[in-house]
Amino acid sequence: MLNIRPWKRLRRFIARQPIVGRGGILLYHRVAELAHDPWSIAVTPAEFAAHLAVLQKCAVCLRLESFLTRRAEGTLPRNAVALTFDDGYADNLTAALPLLETYGIPATLFALSGFVGSNQETWWDRLLQAVFDSQDLPSELEISIGGRKMTWKRPVDATDADMRRALHGQLYDAFASVDTPEHEAAFAALMRELSWKPQLRRSHRPLTNDELRELAASPLISIGAHTRSHPYLARVPPGRQQAELAGGKAELEARLDRLIDMFAYPHGSFDATTVRLAREAGYSWGFNSVASIVPHRIDPLRMPRISVEGMSDESFERFLTVHGIRQRRRANG
């Protein structure tokens, strides 16, 4: 007869051990109400407030630095959470920060140094504006993007909304397939084809440099880097990767007069070369968008984050439960 007592003792022993490196790093981008959000990168202010209320009730919300330190020490609670934002939209200051202050929950912004302080929207926002705000789409369109010809013809019997979604999807894939320096010439051609002139919308503007400093001065906010121009790093040569990694870091350090040693990979795109170059650039921690709680053993430059945008408070609470994060709240830190 099988003696199950040793297995029971082992199970009780494992259950008593500290769960090192668990918890979740949550990924946000924007707190705003958008007419078009094909990637679901925004939560409304009401949705974000609901998320924070759930977290305040059932999680230990830590500064990212504290989360990482306690993970290394083996004292990270199972229900620990750290919040992060990518890019550097102005609504991180005007909409997100007041709610973070209300609930007393910290967050880290990974700022795109070429976007923050500029008078230009991101390339993906300009693309959305071009397709959805232009008056009339041509019957066919042909432009060169990074030396590659892209052609599009108006679908037969398609509604205007379906036609614009189809064109946007094709253009986005074409723009995403080439490095960011190739975009401007393609945008110029697209403007001519659509008879469209871009405008910097208040709803899509970046933080100014002064606003970045104001955000960084908050005791709830930490700042990390996110490259200069948001390329798919794993798709570009090592020299370009190095310039984006080191350049974004140096520019933020100059603006904020502080060390920047945390980094988030744009699009979650990285490979072994990217990780090596990030380490050489002086980063101690790197964060991707692999949807996972933080595992027991992992390279500190390959830390996973979980996107929780687009979740209602009920689905957000279920998500936390499934990932073992939803427990009785102890204390924020």
C-alpha positions, 0 to 999 in steps of 0.5 A: 500500500502506498504511504501518502504521508510523505507526500502530504508533508512535502505538500505542506512544506512547499505551501509554507515556502516563500514564493519568490519572484511571483506577483505581476507587473502591469502594463498601461499606456494611456488613460483617455477616451479615444474614438479609435483605439485598434490596439486597445492601448487606452483605459478610460478614467473610469476604468482606470479608477475601477482597476485602482480600487480593485488593486487597493482592495486585494493587492500589495501595490509597490513601486517598481524598484521596491517590487524588484528589490523584494523579489531579489530578497525573497520577500515579495508577497504573492499578491504584489503588483507594480504598475507601468506606463509606456510612451509618455502621453500627456494624459499620464500626467493629467488623467493618470496621476490624479487617480494614482494620488487618490488611491495612493498607488505608485507607477513607473513611466517608460518614456520615449525620449523622441516623443516626449518634448516633441510637437508631433504625435507618434507614427501610429497615431498619425497613421490613424488620423490620416486614415480616419480623419481624411475626407475621402479615400482615393479609389486606389493608393500607391506609396513607397515605404522604406523602398517597398511599394504598397498598393491598395484598392478600394474594396467593392461594396465595402462600407466607409468604416470597413474600407478605412479599417482595411486601409489602416491595417495594410498601412500599419503593417507596411509602416511597422515592417520598416525602421522608424527613420523611413517613416517620414518620407512615407508620411509625406507621400501619404499626405499627398495621396489623401490630400491630408494635413496632420494636426497635433491633437490635444488628445494625443499630444506627448508630455512636454519636458516640463511636464515630464519633470513634474511627473518625475517629481511626484513621490509616486512616480519613477521614470525609465527609458523606452528608446528614442523612436520606438523601433522593433529593436530585434528587426534592426541592426545592432548599431541602430539598437545601440543608438536607440538604447543608449540615446534614449537613456542619455536624453532622459538623464540629461532632462531629469538629472538622474540615473535611468537604469530601467528600460522597456522594449518597444513592442516587446521586441528584443532578442539576445543581441538586444539584451546584451546591448541593453546591459552594455548601455547601463540598464539593470532591468529590462521589461517586455510585454510577455503576458506572465507573472514574474517567474522564480528565475529570470534574467533581470533584463527579460522581465515580463509584464501583463497588459491589462488595458480594455478590462472591466473591473469584473474581468480585471478582478477575475484576471487577478484571481486567475494569476494568484494576485487577488488576496486580502490587501496588506499594505502598499509600499 
